[in-house]
Amino acid sequence: MLFYILLFLGIVSLWWHWRARDRMKVTNLTGKYIFITGCDTGFGNMAAKIFDKKGFRVFASCLTETGAKELKAVTSKQLQTVLLDVRDSDSVKKVAAWVESEVQSEGLWGLVNNAGILGPTAPTDWLDIEHFREPIEVNLIGLINVTINMLPLIKKAKGRIVNVSSVGGRLAFSGGGYVPSKFGVEGFNDSLRRDMKAFGVKVCCIQPGLFKTALTDPAQVLKEKEVIWKKLPPDIKKQYGEEYFQKDAAKKEKLSKICLNKDLSPVIQCMEHALTSLHPHAHYVVGQDAQLFWNPLARMPAVIQDFLLLRNKVELAASNAK
């Protein structure tokens, strides 16, 4: 009995120590510079507003002039917006040079790589290479390019890099370029984290589940898939069946209602912890769906993953013809 009491007390002590360690913050962060990509809408937009209020000197990159103007209108004079398409290498270099002129010898405390797109999510045999190219160019190549160009400034400040990935970077739940791009982000994040350890730079990865943002707008997702469906060759349509599109859309809508997280703030809280904690986590799994389903499933054998994921698939006309 004494052994079990001591064991229980030991576990409680370790848990308490971990909690206390987790709450330790870096001091004197007010006025530090951070750069956030993808601030037109969603996570990036909310993060820019919140970190501006908390006293960071925020550089918020937006893809559109409208997004930049709207963000500037509701934030302090200290926040600066800049137009950036992460696919454009010349633009990335120019923005990095501008940031360097702003931060000077202080360096850049935080880089939040948030910019991303979903792209078409459809069966692989519906797609061509261009459907894959754009999500990979934005979500992976763009993220790497921004990081490489900002890295000297981050090293100077011994700061933080926060990469926004997805549970789709751990588990392939759909076809298209999104999942491969996020698997790539996970690999880049882990190698970068180990490379930067010697320089005192901490690298973190946030893995959100399904959140309600412009990126996951069901109407837009369905519209993109419908365009592809209409252009499919007759033989592929025959394999899937004329009713496949409608049935698949109904199943996706049902899944979305079950999994969708409407409150974006937990993701921003993870960003904040990664930027301000003395001991940030290597990975942050965010969202009830991610924590309770996607992340545990990603750790299970492939046979279990396939069984559970395929239960949500529509049966093909070709299967019935056998």
C-alpha positions in Angstrom: 0.0 0.0 0.0 2.8 2.4 0.9 4.4 1.8 -2.5 1.2 2.8 -4.3 0.8 5.9 -2.1 4.4 6.9 -2.9 3.9 6.2 -6.6 0.7 8.4 -6.6 2.5 11.2 -4.8 5.4 11.0 -7.2 3.1 11.3 -10.2 1.2 14.2 -8.7 4.6 15.9 -7.9 5.8 15.5 -11.5 2.5 16.8 -12.9 2.6 19.8 -10.6 6.3 20.5 -11.5 5.4 20.3 -15.2 2.4 22.6 -14.8 4.6 25.1 -12.9 7.3 24.9 -15.6 4.7 25.3 -18.3 3.5 28.6 -16.8 7.0 30.2 -16.7 7.2 33.2 -19.0 10.0 35.1 -20.8 10.3 38.6 -19.2 10.6 41.9 -21.0 8.7 41.0 -24.2 6.8 44.3 -24.5 7.9 46.0 -27.7 9.5 42.9 -29.2 9.0 42.5 -32.9 7.0 39.6 -34.4 6.1 38.8 -38.0 2.9 37.0 -38.9 1.9 35.7 -42.4 -1.6 35.3 -43.6 -3.3 38.1 -41.7 -6.2 38.9 -44.0 -8.6 36.5 -42.2 -8.7 33.6 -39.7 -6.0 32.7 -37.3 -3.5 35.3 -38.6 -6.0 38.1 -38.4 -7.0 37.4 -34.9 -3.4 36.8 -33.8 -2.3 40.2 -35.2 -5.0 42.0 -33.3 -4.4 40.2 -30.0 -0.6 40.4 -30.0 -0.9 44.1 -30.9 -3.0 44.7 -27.8 -0.5 42.7 -25.7 2.3 45.2 -26.7 4.2 43.3 -29.4 5.3 45.3 -32.4 3.5 43.4 -35.0 4.4 43.1 -38.7 1.3 41.6 -40.3 1.6 40.4 -43.8 -1.6 40.3 -45.9 -2.2 38.9 -49.4 -4.7 41.7 -50.4 -4.8 45.5 -49.9 -8.4 45.1 -48.6 -7.2 42.7 -45.9 -4.3 45.0 -44.9 -6.6 48.1 -44.8 -9.3 46.4 -42.7 -6.7 45.1 -40.2 -4.9 48.5 -39.9 -8.3 50.2 -39.2 -8.9 48.2 -36.0 -5.3 48.0 -34.6 -2.9 50.5 -33.0 -0.4 52.7 -34.9 2.3 50.4 -33.7 1.1 47.5 -35.9 2.4 47.6 -39.5 0.9 45.8 -42.4 2.7 44.7 -45.5 1.6 43.0 -48.7 3.1 39.6 -49.3 2.4 36.6 -51.5 4.6 33.8 -50.0 4.8 32.2 -53.5 6.7 35.2 -54.8 10.4 34.8 -53.9 11.3 38.4 -54.9 8.5 39.7 -52.7 9.7 37.5 -49.8 13.2 38.9 -50.1 12.0 42.5 -50.3 9.8 42.1 -47.2 12.6 40.4 -45.3 14.9 43.3 -46.1 12.3 45.8 -45.0 11.8 43.9 -41.7 15.6 44.0 -41.2 15.7 47.7 -41.6 12.9 48.1 -39.0 14.3 45.8 -36.3 17.9 46.6 -36.9 20.2 45.2 -34.2 17.4 44.0 -32.0 16.4 41.2 -34.4 13.0 39.5 -34.8 11.6 37.8 -31.7 8.9 35.8 -33.4 8.0 34.5 -36.8 4.5 33.0 -37.1 4.1 31.1 -40.4 0.3 31.0 -40.7 -0.4 31.7 -44.4 -2.1 28.7 -46.0 -4.7 27.5 -48.5 -6.8 24.4 -48.6 -6.9 23.8 -52.4 -9.2 21.1 -53.9 -9.9 18.1 -51.7 -11.0 15.3 -53.9 -10.0 11.8 -54.9 -6.5 11.6 -56.4 -7.7 10.3 -59.8 -9.9 13.5 -60.2 -6.9 15.8 -60.0 -4.0 17.0 -62.2 -0.6 18.2 -61.0 -1.8 21.9 -60.8 -4.3 21.0 -58.2 -1.4 19.7 -56.0 1.0 22.5 -56.9 -0.7 25.5 -55.4 -1.2 24.2 -51.8 2.3 22.9 -51.8 3.7 26.2 -53.1 1.8 28.2 -50.5 1.8 25.9 -47.4 5.2 24.4 -47.7 7.6 26.1 -50.2 6.3 29.6 -49.2 6.6 28.8 -45.5 10.2 27.5 -46.0 11.1 30.5 -48.1 9.8 33.0 -45.5 11.6 31.1 -42.7 15.0 31.0 -44.6 14.9 34.8 -45.3 13.8 35.7 -41.7 16.2 33.2 -40.0 19.2 35.6 -39.6 16.9 38.1 -37.8 15.4 35.3 -35.5 18.9 34.0 -34.7 20.0 37.5 -33.8 17.2 37.8 -31.2 17.4 34.1 -30.1 13.7 34.2 -30.8 10.9 31.9 -31.8 9.5 30.3 -35.0 5.9 29.1 -34.9 4.7 27.0 -37.8 1.0 26.4 -38.3 0.5 22.9 -39.6 -2.6 20.8 -39.2 -3.8 17.4 -38.0 -3.7 16.8 -41.8 0.1 16.8 -41.3 -0.2 13.7 -39.2 -3.0 11.8 -40.8 -4.1 11.8 -44.5 -7.8 12.2 -44.4 -8.4 13.6 -47.9 -6.9 13.7 -51.4 -5.3 16.8 -52.9 -2.2 18.9 -52.2 -3.2 20.1 -48.7 -2.2 16.9 -46.8 1.1 16.4 -48.6 2.0 20.1 -47.9 1.3 19.8 -44.2 3.2 16.5 -43.9 6.1 18.5 -45.4 5.6 21.3 -42.9 5.9 18.7 -40.1 9.2 17.4 -41.5 10.6 20.8 -42.1 9.6 22.0 -38.6 11.2 19.0 -36.8 14.5 19.3 -38.7 14.6 23.1 -38.2 13.9 22.7 -34.5 17.0 20.5 -34.1 19.1 22.7 -36.3 18.3 25.8 -34.3 18.7 24.4 -30.8 22.4 25.3 -30.8 21.5 29.0 -31.5 19.0 29.3 -28.7 16.1 29.6 -31.2 13.0 27.6 -30.3 10.8 26.1 -33.1 7.2 25.1 -32.4 4.5 23.5 -34.5 0.7 24.1 -34.1 -1.6 21.3 -35.3 -5.2 22.6 -35.4 -8.1 20.4 -36.1 -11.1 21.6 -38.2 -11.8 25.2 -37.3 -14.3 27.6 -38.9 -12.2 29.9 -41.1 -12.4 31.1 -44.7 -10.0 28.3 -45.5 -12.6 25.6 -44.5 -15.7 27.4 -45.9 -18.0 24.4 -46.8 -19.6 26.2 -49.7 -16.3 27.1 -51.3 -14.9 23.6 -50.8 -18.0 22.1 -52.5 -17.8 24.6 -55.3 -14.2 23.8 -56.1 -15.0 20.0 -56.1 -18.1 20.5 -58.3 -16.0 22.3 -60.9 -13.6 19.4 -61.0 -16.4 16.8 -61.1 -18.0 18.4 -64.1 -14.7 18.2 -66.0 -14.1 14.6 -65.3 -13.9 12.1 -68.2 -17.1 10.0 -68.6 -15.2 6.8 -67.6 -14.2 8.1 -64.2 -17.7 9.5 -63.5 -19.0 6.0 -64.4 -16.6 4.4 -61.9 -17.8 6.7 -59.1 -21.4 6.9 -60.1 -23.6 9.9 -60.9 -24.9 10.1 -57.3 -21.4 10.0 -55.8 -20.9 13.8 -55.7 -24.2 14.5 -53.8 -23.7 11.6 -51.4 -20.1 12.6 -50.7 -21.1 16.3 -50.1 -23.8 15.1 -47.6 -21.3 13.0 -45.7 -18.7 15.8 -45.6 -21.3 18.2 -44.3 -22.3 15.9 -41.5 -18.7 15.3 -40.5 -18.0 19.0 -40.6 -20.9 19.7 -38.1 -19.5 17.1 -35.7 -15.8 18.2 -35.9 -16.0 22.0 -36.6 -14.5 24.2 -33.8 -16.1 27.7 -34.0 -13.9 29.4 -31.4 -10.5 30.3 -32.9 -9.0 31.6 -29.6 -7.4 28.2 -28.5 -5.1 28.4 -31.6 -4.1 31.9 -30.7 -3.4 30.9 -27.1 -1.1 28.2 -28.4 0.7 30.8 -30.6 1.0 33.0 -27.5 2.4 30.2 -25.4 4.9 29.4 -28.1 6.1 33.0 -28.3 6.1 33.8 -24.6 6.7 30.6 -22.6 10.2 29.9 -21.2 9.6 26.3 -22.1 7.4 26.2 -25.3 6.1 22.9 -26.5 7.5 21.3 -29.6 3.9 20.5 -30.8 0.5 21.9 -29.9 -2.5 19.8 -30.8 -5.5 22.2 -30.8 -9.3 21.5 -31.1 -11.5 18.9 -29.5 -11.7 16.9 -32.7 -7.9 16.9 -33.0 -7.3 15.9 -29.4 -10.0 13.3 -29.1 -10.0 11.7 -32.6 -7.5 12.8 -35.3 -4.3 12.8 -33.1 -5.0 9.5 -31.4 -6.0 7.9 -34.7 -2.7 9.2 -36.3 -0.8 7.0 -33.7 -2.8 3.9 -34.4 -1.8 1.1 -36.9 -2.7 1.7 -40.6 -5.3 -1.0 -40.5 -7.3 0.8 -37.9 -6.9 4.2 -39.6 -8.1 2.8 -42.9 -11.1 1.1 -41.3 -12.3 4.2 -39.5 -11.6 6.6 -42.3 -13.1 4.5 -45.0 -16.4 4.1 -43.0 -17.0 7.7 -44.0 -16.4 7.1 -47.7 -19.2 6.8 -50.2 -19.4 3.4 -51.9 -18.4 3.6 -55.6 -20.6 2.5 -58.5 -17.6 0.3 -59.7 -17.7 -1.5 -56.3 -21.3 -2.5 -56.8 -20.6 -3.7 -60.4 -18.3 -6.5 -59.1 
